[in-house]
């Protein structure tokens, strides 16, 4: 079963009246509620010693930021907010930027990963050269990355290593425009018309193929989210069943006390 989703919902490379641009959904973390953030995934999802949530009290701009609070170091990977984008402009250079604020952290940075069609990591670039540690007010991070051939998707991660508190805001990706001199066009009108027809056909088929891939991936992510929600629902039902059982036990206890006969009152031996 497939769900029809627009490119804006999938986070893909689009072309509009201003030319091509690469974008993240909800870059300022304005959309969401409590621990849930629209378009962003958190790792780990839950934990007793770390919290990832949408913070409406601390933010650089807008109404919210992405917060990461860690009490104990996580051994199985860095804690992060992430968003995956499909159909990136391979061979192009993009600029990744964002703002971060820290409070007693070991290290915080932004990662940019390029993934191949079979799930292999083709490239990882990060803001480690200007990573933020300790306690710092809002600081701007910015770096560039070239997207290698055969890249099917890219991943942006807001990463915190070690313990402490960190906030992220205004995480953006933009295409670095290249300056080039226009080449002399010697193509005849007939050849141009034929080239236009071929180009439109190729683009339509390619766009349809890539769109189907993106829709399939979106459905996979949606199924994962539904599975997580089902797990939470099962736990909630267990809690409700436990509360009902405890309520019935209390009712029986009260009923037993009210049905007991009154204790006899000793009034002593009557006088003759």
Secondary structure, DSSP 8 states (H G I E B T S, - for coil): ------HHHHTB-EEETTEEE---TTTT--SEETTEETT-EEESS--SSEEEEEESSS-SSSS-EEEEEESS--TTS-EEEEEEEES--TT-EEEEEEEEEEEEEEEEEEEEEEEETTS-EEEEEESGGG-EEEEEEEEEEEEEEE--TTEEEEEEEEEEESSEEEEEEEEEEEE-------------HHHHHHHHHHHHHHHHHHHHHHHHHHHHHHHHHHHHHHHHHHHHHHHHHHHHHHHHHHHHHHHHHHHHHHHS------------
